């Protein structure tokens, strides 16, 4: 599955079909869910919530939030865990950044997450499209916190620099799993390369960005490997971590080897906080963007971005204009 590292296979008989009682998804009953869905359809936008079959989309959409997936819904990679379609991508849509910006206004968002499929067919991996979307969103909604969840851009520093020049508040790139399982789980990705991307992104803006990564559990990883991955992320200056249960999208995807109990997720959250992560969301249904607005970047990050944006765009986006999130109990710990 991966062009990097040893060839690996996972026995499909390992899959546990019966989900435990704590894996429960609420169906939509809030009318806000349907208005959010209608708006996304009206603006012809793609969300990772639908494309990746996120179990939390009913909850998030009912709160009027969504994670926008730009650059199309066809990915050039074929990761063993991901429900997004692998195919030859379509051309980029020039007006998509403006449509995303309009959606943030109409949804009155205080925090937006912008992600994308891997676009290995493009020389810049879609970096310029990310930059245009960030800039359009900020122009339309200057008070918004902007989080990006990006591919690795094939480790091209100049492409990564494009994204960082647009000054997102939060830079997210998921390592997805432990180092040993990376060749099996992640198509064409490399564990050490992902760590390098996270560290370089922060260095490109002199540390004035919050960096974030996520790990799926239940693919056969060991406890010591999870702790090692936490240490690796901290060594690469990552301060925000998400831990969630891997759920198999279809029978063609990797099997679920283990369903992790909620108490174990709680334990991992406490360990991660002790290791120095500022914010940890850990639970069976946690995903990279789940309750993303619960985390607020450090004041020096907000002030640095304000200064840069004011100098280049003339926009006022000072920390006093950025609305504080309401914290959710049970998911967030360690905020100063």
N, C-alpha and C positions, 0 to 999 in steps of 0.2 A: 504493500500500500504506500509506503514511503520510499522516496528515492534516496533517503539519507539513513545511514545506519543499517543494522542487520534486518533481514526479512523476518517478520514475526507473524504468527497466527494465533488466534484465540479459539479454543474449542467451543462451538456454539451450544453444546450440551450444558455448558456452565450457566447458561441463561436461566434466571429465576423469573418465571412468568407471573407468579402470584405476587401482587404488590402488598406490602404490609399496610396495616390500618392507618399509619401516620401519613401515607401518601394519598392525600385527598385534594381534589380540585373542585372549587366552587363554581357552579354554573352561573351565568349572568342573570341578575334580576334588577340591577340598577339601571334606570333609563340613561344615565351618563354613558354607560357602555355602548349603547346603540348610537348615541349622538357622536361619540368618538369614532366608532366604526364608520359612520356615515361621512364624517369629515375626511377621514383618511381615504375613503373611496372617492369622494368628490374631488380631492386634490390629486388623485391617481398616484398615491404614495405607497411605498412598500415598507412594512414593518418587520423587524426580526421576530416580533411577538408571534406573528402568524407563520412566517417562513420557517422558523426553527421550532415551531410547535411548542412554544413556551407554556408551561403549566400555569403560569401566573397571569396570562393575558386577560382573563376575565376580571381579576382583581384590579390590575393596573388600568385597564381601559375604563373600568367603572369609576376610577379616580380621575379620569381625564388625562392620563399620561400614556406615552408610548415611546418605543425606541425606534427611530427612523433608520431604515436600511437604504443607503444610497447606492448608486452605481449599478442598479439592476438586482434581479433576484436569481441570477445564474452565476454560480461560482466556478472558478477554474481549478479548484482543488476538490478532493473527494475524501474528506475526513471521516473516519469510521464511526463517529458519534453524531454527526450533524445531519439535520433533516433538510438543509438548504440544497436545492437542485444543483447538480454538477452538469454543466453544458457550456457550449460556446456562448459567451455573453453578447448582449446587444450593445449597440453604441450608447455612449453616455448621453443623457438628456440635458441639454444646456439650461433648461429652465427649472430643473429639479431643485437646485439650491434655493431658488425663490419660493417654490412650492413648500419646501420644508419650513422656510422662514415664516410663510403665511400660516402654516399649521401651528407653529409655536405661539403666534399671536392669537389665533382663534381659540386655541385651547388654554390660553392664558398661563402658559407654563413658566415656572420659576427655575426649572432644571430640565435640560434636554440631553438625551443621549443620542449620538449619531454614530452609526456603525456602517459597515459595508462588507460585501463579499470580497474574497480575494480576487483581484483583477490582474493576474500574471500576464494577461494578453496586452496590457498597457505598460509602456516603458516606466512610468512613474507609479504603477500599481494603484492608480486612482488617487494619488496624493493631492494633485491640483484640485480635484473635485471635492475632496474633503475641505481644503482651504477655502474654496469658493462658498461651500455650504456654511462653514463656521462664520465667515464674514457676512454672508447674507442674513443669517440668524441674528448675529449681534447688531447689525444695522436695523433690523426690524424690531428687535427686543433687547435693548441695551442692558437691561437689568438681569438678564438670564444667566444662570450658570451653565456652561457648555462642557459637556463630557464627550470624549470620542473613544470609541472602541475600535481599534484598527487592526488590520493584518500586519505582517512583518515587512511589507514592501521589499521583500527579498534582500533585506539588510542594506538597501541603498540609502546612504546617509543623506544625499541631496534630496531624495524624496521625503524622507522623514523630516528634514528641515523645513520643507514646504508646510507641512502640517503644524509644526511647532511655531513657525513664523505667524500663523494665524492666531496663536495664543489661546488654545483651549485651557480651561481651568483644571480639568482632570484628563489625564492621558491613561487609557486602559488598553492593555494588550494581555490577553490570557495565555498562560502557559498550559492550561487545560488539564494536565496530568503530570505525574512524576517523570523523572528523566528516563527511567528504564522502559516505560510504556509509550513514550513519545513516538517512536517509529511506527508503532502499531495504531495509535489513536489519531495522530495528526499527519495528514497528507502533506509531504514536501516540507514540513516545518522541522525546525531543530530547537531543542530545549535551550542550549546555550545561546543560540542566536536570539531567541525571544528575550532571554535575560539581558542580552546586550542591547537590544532595541529599547527596553525599558530604561536602562541606565543612560543610554545616549540621549533619549528624549528629554530626560531631566537636565542633563548637562547642557543641552543646546539652549536652554533658557535660564541658565545659571541657577538651577534648582527651583525656579519659581513656577512649579506646576505640581499638582498632586499626582503621583503615579499609582496605578491600581492593576491588580491581576486576579485571576480566578482559577480555581482547581475543581474539577469534578471528582467525586469519590464514588467507589463502587465498581471500578473497572479491574480490580485485582491488585491495587497498590497496597503496600505494607505501611504500617504505622510509622516506622522509622523513615520510610521514603517521603511520607507526607511532611514530617518534621524537617527533613533535609530540604525539601522544596521551600518550606517557609523560610529557612535560614538562607537559602539561595536568593530568594526575593528580597529579604532584608539587606543582604550583602550588595544588592543592586539597587538600593535606595527606594524600594517600593514600600509604601506606607498604608495602602488600603487593600484589603484581601476579601474575596468572596469564596465560600466553600459550599457546594451543593451536591445533591445526589444526581448521578447520571441516570437518565431514563431513556430506554431504547426507543427511538422513534418508529422503526419498522423492523420486521424480522431480518432485513438485509443488513442492519447495522450491528455494531458490536454488542455482545450480550452483557447483561447486568450480572456481575459476579456476586455482588453483595449489596444488600440494602442496609445502609448505615443508620443506626438508631439515633433519634433526636438527642439523647443524652451524650452520645459521642460527638455530635456536632457542637454541642455546648462546651464540651471539654476542649475540643480543638480551638474554639473561639478564645477560651481563656488562655490556652497555651500561646496562641498567636499574639494576643495582647501583651503577654509577658515577654515575648520576643521583640516587642517594640512597634508593632503595627498600631497606627492611630485609630483605625476603624476596621472592624471585622463584622461581616454579615455571614452567618454560618447556620445552615439548616437544610433539611431535605429538599425543599422547593426553592431555595435561594438560587438566583441566576445573576449574571454580571450586572444587569440593570435593575434588579429587584430592589425597590425602595432606594434607588440611587440618590434621590434628593435628601435622604437622611444624613448624608455626609456633606459637610461644608468645608471647602479648602481653607488652609491657614490664611490669616490676615495678610501676611507678607506676600503670599501668592496673589491674593486679590488686588493688593495695592500695586504690585509690579505690573500686572496685566492692565490695570487702569491707566497707569502711566504710559505704557507702550501704546495702548489703543488711543488715548488722548493725543499722543504725539503724532500718530500716523493717520488717524481717522477723524479726530476732533470730537469723538463721542465721550460723554460722561458716563462712566460705568463704575463709579467709586464703590467701595465696600458698603457705604451707607445706603446705596440704592439697591443692594442685593438682599433679597428677602431671606430671612432665616427659616430653615426647614423646621417642621414639627417632628420631633423624634418619635420613632415607633418603639414601644417596649418589646423586649425579647429578641431583637435583631441587632441592635446597635450597642456597642460598648467602647469605652476607651476614649471618648471625645474629651478634649481638654476645654 
